[in-house]
């Protein structure tokens, strides 16, 4: 059967449109050849989540974000996403926005609720929402308490540097330079004095040795004389004591 040129053109056009739609949906992360389910979640802030961002369950990619739009005049956001049919979860599960890396990038994680009493999620259900700050949020939570202290330290350091700059004006710098020169000159004189003293001690070492030897001998002689004097005094005292005792004995004899 032969087709007219118009039919061939129409078939090619329809095929091109279908291929374009398929490719566009595939680039958005949605495969039209597989069955999937669409769900919703409402957020006050999606933290930078964008369309085509991955949807994961336990870290495995199972779908993508289809659309994000304002829900009402309060500014809340309605997120539409699809999940393939390979995993079942309950309607009590949570759709949590989280960071995929430290430098950015957001994704949606479905945290399944395994309660057997919970109703299985059906296409079109709105899941409970949550925002997980992840490692980046924890890092910022740790940093913010230190922020004020760091700012105070920076201000204090700036004040100190300003005070130092004001203190070290040209006049003060000249005075410091002069003082350092005087200190250096004094140290030079002290070194010269020390060198001269060493020279004097070296030149008179023999005399000093003799003087010290004589002083030592004199000390020994003085000690000997002192001992002699002490012995002389003690001996005289003992003799006087013996004489007194003898006289006392004579008196006792007379009395008797």
Order of alpha helices (4+ residues) and beta strands (2+ residues): alpha-beta-beta-beta-beta-beta-beta-beta-alpha-alpha-alpha
